[in-house]
Amino acid sequence: MSEKKTPKIYMSFRNNQKAIEVPNGLRTVIRKCIAETLRVTDFVGDADVSVTLVDNERIKRINKEFRDKNKVTDVISFPLGAYDEYDVNPENGAYMLGDIVISMEKAHAQAIEYGHSLVREVGFLATHSTLHLLGYDHEDDPDGEKVMLELQDLVLNNLKITRE
């Protein structure tokens, strides 16, 4: 039995906030979380993902504009296709999964609340959001939350990103 291949991740990364200092190595952790999420869900192929870090004010505006929810949230996903129907980036041959927007202020507050590092919290949010890009749902699917929690735990444990 062969080992599952870890997909290559083409990631555009933007830090569009100044509220929270971005820890060294965070970009690498996000990339690893995305890749491991794809690996454990048996995604076949390489992936192109955009990740943007924002503040609470910006994510609240995005949440209102695109989800009609006038409140701060931790992460928002914008899938570019339905599962198995992704466009391919002609420059690198990778499937274009979509965009991930993370509020660093909210992630920082949640890390304090849950008693773990900011890196762990952002890794969790990147994993959670990647599952949404793949079509996993915890709002409209009664079993979706359980499945997503199990996959998130598996990814973070595989990468040894613990609650320390």
DODREN-926714 format. One line per field, with one value per atom (N, C-alpha, C, CB): x, y, z. Coordinates in Angstrom, 1 decimal. Each point is the difference from the previous one (the first is absolute). Glycine has a CB too. Example, Ala and Ser with C-alpha at 12.3 -4.5 7.8 and 13.67 -1.06 7.14 Angstrom:
<kolmars>
xx (13.2, -0.9, 0.9, -1.9, 1.5, 0.9, -0.8, 1.2)
yy (-5.7, 1.2, 1.2, -1.2, 2.3, 1.1, 1.1, -0.6)
zz (7.8, 0.0, 0.0, 1.2, -1.9, 0.0, 0.8, -2.2)
</kolmars>
This chain:
<kolmars>
xx (0.8, -0.8, 0.9, -1.9, 1.6, 0.9, -0.5, 0.6, 0.3, -0.2, -0.8, 2.1, -3.0, -0.8, 1.0, -2.2, 2.1, 0.8, -0.5, 0.6, 0.3, -0.4, 0.0, 1.0, -2.1, -0.1, 0.9, -2.3, 2.8, 0.7, -1.0, 2.0, -1.7, -0.9, 0.7, -1.0, 0.3, 0.3, -0.8, 0.6, 0.0, -0.8, 0.4, -0.2, -0.8, 0.3, -0.4, -0.4, 1.3, -0.2, 0.1, 1.0, -2.0, 0.0, -0.3, -0.7, 1.4, -0.3, -0.5, 1.8, -3.1, -0.7, -0.5, -0.7, 1.5, -0.4, 1.3, -2.1, 1.9, 1.1, -0.3, 0.6, -1.7, -0.5, 0.9, -2.3, 2.6, 0.7, 1.2, -2.1, 3.3, 1.2, -0.1, 1.3, -0.9, 0.0, 1.2, -1.2, 1.0, 1.1, 0.9, -1.4, 2.7, 0.9, -0.4, 1.9, -1.9, -0.4, -1.4, 1.9, -2.8, -1.4, -0.4, -0.4, 1.0, -0.3, 0.3, 0.5, 0.6, 0.3, -1.0, 2.4, -2.8, -1.0, -1.3, 1.0, -1.5, -1.2, 0.1, -0.4, 1.6, 0.2, 0.0, 1.3, -0.7, 0.0, -1.4, 2.4, -3.1, -1.4, -0.9, 0.3, -0.2, -0.7, 0.4, -0.2, 1.5, 0.5, -0.5, 2.0, -1.9, -0.3, -1.6, 2.0, -2.7, -1.5, -0.3, -0.4, 1.0, -0.2, 0.4, 0.4, 0.8, 0.5, -1.0, 2.4, -2.9, -0.8, -1.4, 1.3, -1.7, -1.3, 0.1, -0.8, 2.0, 0.2, -0.1, -0.8, 1.0, 0.0, 1.1, -1.0, 0.7, 1.0, 0.4, -1.0, 2.2, 0.5, 0.6, -1.6, 2.2, 0.6, -1.1, 2.3, -2.1, -1.0, 0.5, -1.2, 0.4, 0.3, -1.0, 0.9, -0.4, -0.9, 0.5, -0.5, -0.4, 0.3, -0.3, -0.4, 1.4, -0.3, 0.3, 0.7, -1.7, 0.1, -0.2, -0.7, 1.6, -0.2, -0.6, 1.9, -3.0, -0.6, -0.3, -1.0, 0.5, -0.4, -1.5, 1.9, -2.4, -1.4, -1.0, 0.7, -0.3, -0.8, -0.2, 0.8, 0.3, -0.1, -0.8, 2.2, -2.0, -0.7, -1.5, 2.1, -2.4, -1.4, -0.7, 0.5, 0.2, -0.5, -0.2, 1.1, -0.1, -0.1, -1.2, 2.5, -2.6, -1.1, -1.4, 1.6, -1.7, -1.2, -0.3, 0.3, 0.7, -0.2, -0.3, 1.6, -0.9, -0.1, -0.9, 2.2, -2.4, -0.8, -1.2, 2.0, -2.2, -1.1, 0.0, -1.3, 2.5, 0.2, 0.8, -0.2, -0.4, 0.7, 0.7, -1.7, 2.7, 0.8, 1.4, -2.1, 3.0, 1.4, -0.1, 1.0, -0.2, 0.2, 1.5, -2.3, 2.7, 1.4, 0.6, -0.3, -0.5, 0.5, -1.2, 2.0, -1.7, -1.0, 0.7, -1.3, 0.5, 0.5, -0.8, 0.8, -0.1, -0.6, 0.4, 0.0, -0.7, 0.3, -0.1, -0.7, 1.5, 0.0, -0.7, 2.0, -2.4, -0.7, -0.7, 1.6, -2.4, -0.6, 1.0, -2.4, 2.3, 0.9, 0.2, -0.6, 1.8, 0.3, -0.2, -0.5, 0.1, -0.2, 0.8, -2.3, 3.5, 0.9, 0.6, 0.4, -0.2, 0.8, 1.4, -1.7, 2.5, 1.4, 0.8, -0.3, 1.3, 0.8, 0.9, -0.1, 0.0, 0.8, 1.5, -1.9, 2.3, 1.4, 0.7, -0.6, -0.1, 0.6, -0.7, 0.9, -2.0, -0.8, -0.7, 1.6, -1.6, -0.7, -1.5, 2.2, -2.9, -1.4, -0.2, -0.6, -0.2, -0.3, -1.1, 0.8, -0.5, -1.0, -0.8, 1.5, -0.8, -0.7, 0.8, -2.1, 1.4, 0.6, -0.3, -0.1, 1.0, -0.1, 0.3, 0.6, -1.5, 0.2, -0.1, -1.0, 2.1, 0.1, 0.1, 1.1, -1.9, 0.1, 1.1, -2.4, 3.5, 1.1, -0.5, 1.7, -2.5, -0.4, -0.9, 0.1, -1.0, -0.9, 0.8, -2.0, 2.9, 0.8, 0.8, 0.2, 0.4, 0.8, -0.9, 1.5, -2.7, -0.9, -0.4, -0.9, 0.6, -0.4, 1.2, -1.7, 2.9, 1.2, 0.1, 1.2, -1.4, 0.0, -1.1, 1.0, -2.2, -1.2, 0.2, -1.4, 2.0, 0.1, 1.3, -1.4, 2.3, 1.3, 1.0, -1.3, 1.4, 1.0, 0.6, -1.1, 2.1, 0.8, -0.8, 2.1, -1.8, -0.5, 0.2, 0.3, 0.9, 0.4, -1.0, 2.4, -2.7, -0.9, -1.4, 1.3, -1.7, -1.4, -0.1, -0.2, 1.2, 0.0, 0.1, 1.0, -0.2, 0.1, -1.4, 2.4, -3.1, -1.3, -0.9, 0.3, -0.3, -0.9, 0.3, -0.2, 1.5, 0.4, -0.5, 2.0, -1.9, -0.5, -1.5, 1.9, -2.6, -1.5, -0.4, -0.1, 0.7, -0.3, 0.2, 0.5, 0.6, 0.4, -1.1, 2.4, -2.9, -1.1, -1.2, 0.8, -1.1, -1.1, 0.3, -0.5, 1.7, 0.3, -0.2, 1.7, -1.6, -0.2, -1.4, 2.3, -3.2, -1.4, -0.6, 0.3, 0.6, -0.5, -0.8, 2.0, -3.1, -0.9, -0.5, -0.8, 0.8, -0.5, -1.2, 2.3, -2.8, -1.2, -1.3, 1.4, -1.3, -1.2, 0.1, -0.2, 1.3, 0.1, 0.0, 1.3, -2.3, 0.0, 1.2, -2.4, 3.0, 1.2, 1.3, -1.3, 1.2, 1.2, 0.9, -1.4, 0.8, 0.8, 0.9, -1.8, 1.2, 0.8, 1.1, -2.0, 1.7, 1.0, 1.1, -1.7, 1.4, 1.0, 0.8, -1.5, 0.9, 0.8, 1.0, -1.9, 1.5, 0.9, 1.2, -1.9, 1.6, 1.0, 1.0, -1.6, 1.0, 0.9, 0.9, -1.8, 1.3, 0.9, 1.1, -2.0, 1.6, 0.9, 1.1, -1.8, 1.5, 1.0, 0.9, -1.6, 1.1, 0.8, 0.9, -1.7, 1.2, 0.7, 1.2, -2.1, 1.7, 1.1, 1.1, -1.8, 1.5, 1.0, 0.6, -1.2, 0.8, 0.4, -0.2, 1.7, -2.8, -0.4, -1.0, 0.3, 0.2, -0.7, -0.6, 1.4, -2.2, -0.6, 1.1, -2.3, 3.4, 1.1, -0.4, 1.5)
yy (-1.2, 1.2, 1.2, -1.2, 2.2, 1.1, 1.2, -0.7, 1.5, 1.2, 1.0, -0.4, 1.1, 1.1, 1.1, -0.6, 1.1, 1.1, 1.3, -1.2, 2.0, 1.3, 1.0, -0.5, 1.2, 0.9, 1.2, -0.7, 1.2, 1.3, 1.1, -1.0, 2.0, 1.1, 1.3, -1.1, 1.7, 1.3, 1.0, -0.9, 1.7, 0.8, 1.5, -1.9, 2.7, 1.4, 0.5, 0.4, 0.3, 0.4, 1.5, -2.2, 2.8, 1.4, 0.3, 0.4, 0.4, 0.5, 1.4, -1.5, 1.7, 1.3, 0.5, -0.7, 0.5, 0.5, 0.3, -1.4, 2.3, 0.4, -0.2, 1.7, -2.2, -0.1, -1.1, 0.7, -1.8, -1.1, -0.3, -0.9, 0.8, -0.4, -1.4, 1.6, -1.8, -1.4, -0.7, 0.8, -2.0, -0.7, -0.6, -0.6, 0.5, -0.6, -1.4, 1.4, -1.8, -1.3, -0.2, -0.8, 1.8, -0.2, -0.4, 1.6, -1.0, -0.3, -1.5, 2.4, -2.9, -1.4, -0.9, 0.6, -0.3, -0.8, 0.0, 0.6, 0.5, 0.1, -0.9, 2.3, -2.2, -0.9, -1.4, 1.8, -2.2, -1.4, -0.5, 0.3, 0.5, -0.3, -0.2, 1.2, -0.4, -0.1, -1.3, 2.5, -2.8, -1.2, -1.2, 1.3, -1.4, -1.2, -0.2, 0.4, 0.7, -0.2, -0.6, 2.0, -1.6, -0.6, -1.4, 2.2, -2.5, -1.4, -0.9, 0.8, -0.4, -1.0, -0.1, 0.6, 0.3, -0.1, -0.6, 2.0, -2.5, -0.7, 0.9, -2.1, 3.4, 0.9, -0.4, 1.9, -2.0, -0.4, 1.3, -2.4, 2.7, 1.2, 1.0, -0.5, 1.5, 1.1, 1.1, -0.5, 1.5, 0.9, 1.5, -1.8, 2.7, 1.4, 0.6, 0.0, 0.7, 0.6, 1.4, -2.3, 3.2, 1.3, 0.2, 0.9, -0.4, 0.2, 1.4, -2.4, 3.1, 1.4, 0.1, 0.8, -0.1, 0.3, 1.4, -1.5, 1.7, 1.3, 0.2, -0.2, 1.4, 0.4, -0.3, 1.7, -1.5, -0.2, 0.9, -0.7, 1.9, 1.0, -0.5, 1.9, -2.4, -0.4, -1.3, 1.1, -2.1, -1.2, 0.2, -1.3, 2.2, 0.3, 0.5, 0.5, 0.4, 0.6, -1.1, 2.2, -3.1, -1.1, -0.9, 0.1, -0.4, -0.9, 0.6, -0.8, 2.1, 0.7, 0.0, 1.4, -1.1, 0.1, -1.4, 2.0, -3.0, -1.3, -1.0, 0.4, -0.3, -0.9, 0.6, -1.4, 2.7, 0.7, -0.2, -0.2, 0.1, -0.1, 1.2, -2.6, 3.4, 1.3, -0.3, 1.4, -2.2, -0.3, -0.5, -0.6, 0.7, -0.5, -1.5, 2.1, -2.7, -1.4, -0.3, -0.4, -0.9, -0.3, -0.2, -1.0, 0.3, -0.4, -0.1, -1.2, 1.6, -0.1, -0.7, 2.1, -3.0, -0.7, 0.4, -1.9, 2.0, 0.3, -1.1, 2.5, -3.6, -1.0, 0.5, -1.8, 1.4, 0.4, -1.1, 1.3, -2.4, -1.0, -1.0, 0.3, -1.1, -1.1, -1.2, 0.7, -1.6, -1.1, -0.7, -0.3, 0.0, -0.6, 0.8, -2.1, 3.4, 0.9, 1.2, -0.9, 0.8, 1.2, 0.4, -0.6, 1.9, 0.4, -0.3, 1.8, -1.9, -0.2, 1.2, -2.4, 2.8, 1.2, -0.4, 0.8, -0.1, -0.3, 0.2, 0.6, 0.2, 0.3, -1.2, 2.4, -3.1, -1.1, -1.3, 1.8, -1.9, -1.2, -0.4, -0.7, 1.5, -0.3, 0.4, 0.4, -1.2, 0.3, 1.3, -2.5, 3.4, 1.3, -0.2, 1.4, -1.6, -0.3, 1.2, -1.9, 3.0, 1.2, 0.8, -1.2, 2.0, 1.0, -0.3, 1.7, -1.4, -0.1, 1.3, -2.5, 3.0, 1.3, -0.2, 1.3, -1.0, -0.2, 1.3, -2.2, 2.4, 1.1, -0.3, 0.7, 0.0, -0.2, 0.4, 0.3, 0.8, 0.5, -1.1, 2.4, -2.9, -1.1, -1.2, 0.9, -1.3, -1.2, 0.2, -0.5, 1.7, 0.3, -0.2, 1.6, -1.0, -0.1, -1.4, 2.3, -3.1, -1.4, -0.8, 0.2, 0.1, -0.7, 0.2, 0.2, 1.0, 0.3, -0.7, 2.2, -2.1, -0.7, -1.5, 1.8, -2.4, -1.5, -0.4, -0.1, 1.0, -0.3, -0.7, -0.2, 0.6, -0.5, 1.1, -2.2, 1.9, 1.0, 0.6, -1.2, 2.4, 0.6, -0.9, 2.3, -2.9, -0.8, -1.2, 0.7, -1.3, -1.2, 0.5, -1.1, 2.2, 0.5, 0.3, 1.0, -0.3, 0.3, -1.3, 2.2, -3.2, -1.3, -0.7, -0.2, 0.3, -0.6, 0.7, -0.6, 1.9, 0.8, -0.3, 1.8, -1.9, -0.3, -1.4, 1.4, -2.4, -1.3, 0.0, -1.0, 1.7, 0.1, 0.6, 0.2, 0.9, 0.7, -0.9, 2.2, -2.9, -0.9, -1.0, 0.4, -1.0, -0.9, 0.6, -1.2, 2.4, 0.7, 0.2, 1.2, -0.9, 0.1, -1.3, 1.8, -2.9, -1.3, -0.5, -0.5, 1.4, -0.3, -0.6, -0.4, 0.3, -0.5, 1.1, -1.5, 1.1, 1.0, -0.4, 0.6, 0.3, -0.2, 0.7, -0.4, 1.3, 0.8, -0.7, 2.0, -2.6, -0.6, -1.5, 2.0, -2.6, -1.5, -0.4, -0.1, -0.7, -0.4, -0.8, 0.0, -0.8, -0.7, 0.7, -2.1, 3.2, 0.7, 0.5, 0.7, -0.2, 0.5, -1.0, 1.7, -2.9, -1.1, -0.4, -0.9, 0.7, -0.3, 1.0, -1.2, 2.5, 1.0, 0.1, 1.3, -1.5, 0.0, -1.2, 1.0, -2.1, -1.2, 0.3, -1.6, 2.1, 0.3, 1.1, -0.7, 1.7, 1.1, -0.5, 1.6, -2.5, -0.6, -0.8, 0.0, -0.8, -0.9, 0.8, -1.6, 2.7, 0.9, 0.6, 0.5, 0.1, 0.7, -1.0, 1.8, -3.0, -1.1, -0.5, -0.6, 0.4, -0.5, 1.0, -1.2, 2.5, 1.1, 0.3, 0.9, -1.5, 0.2, 1.5, -1.9, 2.4, 1.3, -0.1, 1.0, -1.0, -0.3, 1.2, -2.0, 1.8, 1.1, 0.5, -1.0, 0.3, 0.4, 0.7, 0.1)
zz (0.0, 0.0, 0.0, 1.2, -2.1, -0.1, 0.9, -2.4, 2.7, 0.8, -0.9, 1.5, -0.9, -0.7, -0.4, 1.2, -2.4, -0.4, 0.6, -2.2, 2.7, 0.5, -1.2, 2.3, -2.6, -1.1, 0.2, -0.4, -0.7, 0.0, 0.1, -1.4, 2.3, 0.2, -0.6, 2.1, -3.0, -0.6, 0.8, -2.4, 3.3, 0.9, -0.2, 1.6, -1.9, 0.1, 1.4, -2.5, 3.1, 1.5, 0.1, 0.7, -0.1, 0.3, 1.4, -2.4, 3.1, 1.3, -0.1, 1.0, -1.0, -0.1, 1.3, -2.3, 3.4, 1.3, 0.7, 0.1, 0.9, 0.9, 1.4, -1.7, 2.1, 1.4, 0.7, -0.7, 0.1, 0.6, -0.8, 0.9, -0.1, -0.7, -0.5, 1.5, -2.7, -0.6, 0.5, -2.1, 2.8, 0.5, -1.1, 2.0, -1.8, -0.9, -0.3, 0.8, -2.1, -0.4, -0.2, 1.2, -1.0, -0.1, -1.5, 1.9, -2.8, -1.4, -0.3, -0.7, 1.2, -0.2, 0.7, -0.2, 1.4, 0.7, -0.8, 2.2, -2.7, -0.8, -1.2, 0.8, -1.5, -1.2, 0.3, -1.0, 2.1, 0.4, 0.4, 0.8, -0.1, 0.4, -1.3, 2.2, -3.1, -1.3, -0.7, -0.2, 0.1, -0.7, 0.7, -0.8, 2.2, 0.7, 0.0, 1.5, -1.6, -0.1, -1.3, 1.4, -2.5, -1.3, 0.0, -1.1, 1.7, 0.1, 0.7, -0.1, 1.3, 0.8, -0.6, 2.0, -2.9, -0.6, -1.4, 1.3, -1.7, -1.2, -1.3, 1.1, -0.9, -1.1, -1.0, 1.4, -2.7, -0.9, -0.9, -0.1, 0.2, -0.8, 0.9, -1.7, 1.1, 0.7, 0.2, -0.9, 1.8, 0.3, 0.0, 1.3, -1.8, 0.0, 1.0, -2.4, 3.4, 1.1, 0.3, 1.0, -0.8, 0.5, 1.5, -2.4, 3.2, 1.4, 0.3, 0.5, 0.2, 0.3, 1.5, -2.3, 3.0, 1.4, 0.1, 0.7, 0.1, 0.2, 1.4, -2.2, 2.5, 1.4, 0.2, 0.1, 1.1, 0.3, -0.9, 2.3, -2.4, -0.8, -1.4, 1.4, -2.0, -1.4, -0.2, -0.4, 1.3, -0.1, 0.3, 0.6, 0.3, 0.2, -1.3, 2.5, -3.2, -1.2, -1.1, 0.5, -0.6, -0.9, 0.4, -0.4, 1.6, 0.5, -0.3, 1.8, -1.6, -0.3, -1.5, 2.0, -2.8, -1.5, -0.6, 0.0, 0.4, -0.7, 0.7, -0.9, 2.2, 0.7, 0.8, 0.3, -0.5, 0.7, 1.5, -2.1, 2.7, 1.4, 0.5, -0.1, 0.8, 0.5, 1.3, -1.2, 1.1, 1.2, -0.4, 1.3, -0.3, -0.2, 0.0, 1.1, -1.9, 0.0, -0.1, -1.1, 1.3, 0.0, -1.4, 2.3, -3.1, -1.4, -0.9, 1.0, -2.3, -1.0, -1.2, 0.8, -1.4, -1.2, -1.2, 1.4, -2.6, -1.2, -1.0, 0.5, -0.6, -1.0, -1.4, 1.6, -2.5, -1.4, -0.9, 0.4, 0.2, -0.7, 0.9, -1.9, 1.3, 0.7, 0.0, -0.6, 1.6, 0.1, -1.3, 2.4, -2.8, -1.3, -1.2, 1.1, -0.9, -1.2, 0.1, -0.1, 0.5, 0.2, -1.3, 2.4, -2.7, -1.1, 0.2, -0.6, -0.4, 0.1, -0.4, -0.5, 1.4, -0.3, -1.2, 2.5, -3.6, -1.1, 0.2, -1.4, 2.4, 0.2, 0.8, 0.1, 0.7, 0.8, 0.0, 1.4, -2.0, -0.1, 1.2, -1.6, 2.6, 1.3, 0.0, 1.2, -0.5, 0.2, 0.8, -0.2, -0.3, 0.7, 1.0, -2.0, 3.3, 1.0, 0.5, 0.7, -0.5, 0.4, 1.0, -0.3, 1.1, 0.9, 1.4, -1.8, 2.7, 1.4, 0.6, 0.0, 0.8, 0.7, 1.5, -2.0, 2.7, 1.4, 0.8, -0.4, 1.4, 0.9, 1.1, -0.4, 0.3, 1.0, 1.4, -1.9, 1.9, 1.4, 0.6, -0.8, 0.0, 0.6, 0.3, -1.3, 0.5, 0.2, 1.3, -2.5, 2.7, 1.2, 1.2, -1.3, 1.3, 1.1, 0.3, -0.5, -0.5, 0.2, 0.5, -1.9, 1.5, 0.5, 1.5, -2.2, 2.6, 1.5, 0.7, -0.5, -0.1, 0.6, 0.2, -1.0, 0.0, 0.0, 0.6, -2.0, 2.3, 0.7, -0.9, 2.0, -3.2, -0.9, -0.8, -0.1, -0.7, -0.7, -1.2, 0.6, -1.0, -1.2, -1.3, 1.1, -1.1, -1.2, 0.0, 0.1, 1.0, 0.0, -0.4, 1.8, -1.4, -0.3, -1.5, 2.3, -2.9, -1.4, -0.8, 0.4, 0.1, -0.7, 0.0, 0.7, 0.4, 0.1, -1.0, 2.4, -2.4, -0.9, -1.5, 1.8, -2.1, -1.4, -0.4, 0.2, 0.7, -0.2, -0.2, 1.3, -0.4, 0.0, -1.4, 2.6, -2.9, -1.2, -1.3, 1.2, -1.2, -1.1, -0.2, 0.4, 0.7, -0.1, -0.7, 2.1, -1.7, -0.7, -1.5, 2.1, -2.5, -1.4, -0.7, 0.5, 0.2, -0.6, 0.0, 0.8, -0.2, 0.0, 1.3, -2.3, 3.3, 1.3, 0.7, 0.3, 0.4, 0.5, 1.4, -2.3, 3.3, 1.3, 0.3, 0.7, -1.6, 0.3, -0.6, 0.0, -1.2, -0.6, 0.0, -1.4, 1.8, 0.1, 1.4, -2.2, 2.7, 1.4, 0.5, -0.2, -0.7, 0.4, -0.4, -0.4, -0.3, -0.5, 1.1, -1.9, 3.0, 1.1, 0.6, 0.5, -0.2, 0.5, -0.9, 1.2, -2.5, -1.0, 0.0, -1.4, 1.3, -0.1, 1.3, -1.4, 2.6, 1.2, 0.0, 1.2, -1.7, 0.0, -1.0, 0.5, -1.7, -1.0, 0.5, -1.8, 2.5, 0.5, 1.1, -0.5, 1.4, 1.0, -0.7, 1.7, -2.7, -0.7, -0.6, -0.4, -0.3, -0.7, 1.0, -1.8, 2.9, 1.0, 0.7, 0.3, 0.1, 0.6, -0.9, 1.4, -2.7, -0.9, -0.1, -1.3, 1.4, -0.1, 1.3, -2.0, 3.1, 1.3, 0.5, -0.3, -0.2, 0.5, 1.1, -2.3, 3.5, 1.2, 0.7, 0.2, 0.8, 0.8, 1.0, -0.3, 0.4, 0.9, 1.2, -1.9)
</kolmars>
